Amino acid sequence: MNLTDNIRCVKTEELFDCGIEYLKGAFVDHEYPWDILPEIRVLISALLETGIKGFTKVRDNMLVGENVRIADSAVIEGNVILGHGTEVRPGAYIRGNVITGPDCVIGNSTELKNCILLEHVQVPHYNYVGDSILGNYAHMGAGAVCSNLKSDGKSVVIHGERDLETGLRKIGAFLGDRADIGCGCVLNPGTVIGKVTSVYPMTAVRGVIPSGMIVKAMNDIVVRE
């Protein structure tokens, strides 16, 4: 199909319905989600300073909500906030500047860096998520990764209805609420996946995919029935 037949949503409010109190402000204040990425460090620092009701500061640079489970073999560095009920499984590597909402799963050999996961996000097996935002109930299959640096090192451009210059060299992907990424997929720098869109396994995705689609391949995208 011709993707111009469907709206290529790239604005923050079109991709995410953020109901998390400690994250709402960032999502309301930024028209485009990539503008949130440079603010993650600042946001976490402010929350570490003020605290979040119901959260415990387990060390100077880490806040955890209630019923958070962290495996002994997980490695957590830098500033981190983990929402209520989040599970960090064995072998996970969190490199800092990471915020999750409630009930997320960060799995075996998954690496996170400078990213936001909203509610019920699952990155359970061998995933890399850097400089990215994953919406509510988003899921990444085993081995799916967000590539966050172009081979030429230039700033990432978002190719929506028109090209949008971000001014950022490192951008991974933005997965709208309930987006589902199949096993072994590569999301190229600046990829945007709309709400309730699914991507078949082993697909290399680039550009902006509208909401409510099924991506069988980049040349075979159909409307979800």
ABEGO torsion letter per residue (X at the ends): XBAAABBBBABAAAABBBABAAAAAAAAABABAAAAAAAAAAAAAAAAAAEBBGBBBABAABBBBBGBBBBAABBBBEBBBBBBGBBBBBGBBBAEGBBBBBGBBBBBGBBBBGBBBBBGBBBABGBBBBGBBBBBGBBBBBGBBBBABBAAGBBBBBBBABBBBAGBABBBBBBBBGBBBBBGBBBBBGBBBBBGBBBBBGBBBBEBBBBGBBBABAABBBBBX
